[in-house]
Amino acid sequence: MSGPLASESKMKSKVIEMLLSSPGMNEKCKVVLSLSRQNIIFFSRLLEVSLLSEGKQVDDDVLNAISKESMEEFRQVHEEVLKKGDLTDFYQKLRML
């Protein structure tokens, strides 16, 4: 049984999919961040908990549209931010607490 909510959700997903496949959306953009080490830890944890946790389902239509390729890009960003902040080991130890 599909009700009005299911059809609304399906329509929303199609619109999001269409927007994300618009011309130019796959172009690479350089983003320069300047974060404190404290915020690097928070940012890394936010990425890990909200997106990178295996098997975790996010209740957000936009985030549910993330492709496997995009997830891999976020994993790389996660690792790079920690590495540039010289926090990789610290972060791993913090996660073990």
DAKAKA-V627580 format. One record per pair of residues at least 6 apart in sequence whose C-alpha atoms are under 7 Angstrom apart, sorted by the first residue. I is the first residue (numbers start at 1). GAP is how many residues later the second one is. If there is no record, write none. Layout:
i=I gap=GAP
i=I gap=GAP
//
This chain:
i=13 gap=48
i=16 gap=46
i=17 gap=48
i=37 gap=48
i=40 gap=41
i=40 gap=42
i=41 gap=50
i=44 gap=34
i=47 gap=31
i=52 gap=23
i=58 gap=6
i=82 gap=6
//
